[in-house]
Amino acid sequence: MNKGTKTNLVGTVHSLSVWIVEYGTNEVVTQRKYLMYVQTKEGEHYIKPFDMKPAFDRDAYKQEDAERLNALLGKTDWVKVEPPPF
């Protein structure tokens, strides 16, 4: 994310993922960060940190959720990143 470019989300959402990063020791999680990861149909990749709220808490995201989630997160303050190596 630090190597990405801060920008607006541009394009049509193809896939959404929530990445959860936990900090701490093996026994105790002391901090948790949530990141929404988007891949667009145009082949661009974006990440945006967000606060987990019930509206985002789902076991799986469906394509029809993309518009609602984008409305909740907004199209500003995203970070355009390179595709992951996996």
Steps between C-alpha positions, in 0.01 A plus 500: 500500500789735575620468139156571356351825374219671689214554254129455442356158419450497122335227295251219555550271798578143401584354842503609863696355790543597863853459628540482878847572636555408864790620713616351829649179628400137451277525807349850475385718213571860602387678185290416195487692169241451226573564133255480211671367188342560160591370158325680215386355169756731344778312683584761765549419870408723794517480880326712761522473880162510671333448838310173518129561549205259482428617144837353390491184713414215262626147446517561124448793268287469189525712188179681588661609830765701313282805435375519859848451646645761264233743617596432864875531437482777242708532185756740651815433705585161348856385434573360154741208539677239294329158475600259777762237414257212559 
